[in-house]
Amino acid sequence: SMAAASRDRRRRGRAPGAASAAAAVEDDGEEHHLNPFLSDAAPTSSRVQFRNVASRARWVEEAGAAEVLDSKGKLWLTTGVTRGGKLYYNVEEIGFLAERGALIFLDDEGGTIGMEEIYGKIAGGKYGCSWDAFQAYKHLKLLGYIIGRYAVPWTMKNNPTCETTDSLERMPDTDQSFNRADGVHNGITKLLKEMHIDGLHPSFEVYLPNSKFRKSSPGAPCFLLSMLRDKPPSRDELETIESKCDGIPLKFCQVDNGRVSFLSFDKVRLPSLP
């Protein structure tokens, strides 16, 4: 009957349930990364498929990020940074997960923060991510890429150049973005200053989909992503910023009225005309 067929379609469209036990925050877990955002389910069911596996995170203004209180499923394997044994989500990660019902976002008093306020935090640009950068992040994340902030370690484990403290002080040059590793500058401020050319600098490190990705040893990114403002960079600007990328390919993103475009520049030698 039509009713039976409808029920059958609903069953097929539902994503399989995931274990609801809280996942440990050890960054070197062996679980494979499976991107749950690439299912065949209709977009309207994206919130439904996470209703039983939603994690909870509490906003920490001093860090400009959210401390994850309980992490369910395996999203933590490729999302968030670990500091002092705790997992934190940046604003772009909060927006992406909350849109899909995979995160319950809480304030200091335990009240739920809605999407309007989350979008306000992103659009305000005070926490290390602009609205356009969020659109680029979301686009790549839905394609299965693994994305971290440029020059921000996923974890302090196996990172001997960073000392560990309990502080969550903010970096002065990046407002309250989580670009400070446990309160240690780690040269990131200086690096961003050197690479900042007329508003042009890498925003994200982008890794190919990888079922064996580990935060403690992520390897080199597939490419770095820089957001374009109003115009393409000049040749001098391009060569300067590329010289700071240690051979990692640099790509650019332009967001125009919600349309996300990616581009890169290649050197072409024109033949000499007679």
Salt bridges, closest charged atoms under 4 A:
ASP8 OD1 - ARG11 NH2 3.61
ASP8 OD2 - ARG12 NH1 2.23
ASP28 OD2 - LYS157 NZ 2.84
GLU30 OE2 - ARG214 NH1 3.17
GLU67 OE1 - ARG58 NH2 2.82
GLU67 OE2 - LYS86 NZ 3.77
ASP70 OD2 - ARG56 NE 2.65
GLU92 OE1 - ARG149 NH2 2.75
GLU99 OE1 - ARG100 NH1 2.95
GLU99 OE2 - LYS138 NZ 3.32
ASP108 OD1 - ARG58 NH1 3.92
GLU169 OE1 - ARG180 NH2 3.57
ASP173 OD2 - LYS193 NZ 3.85
GLU239 OE2 - ARG235 NE 3.16
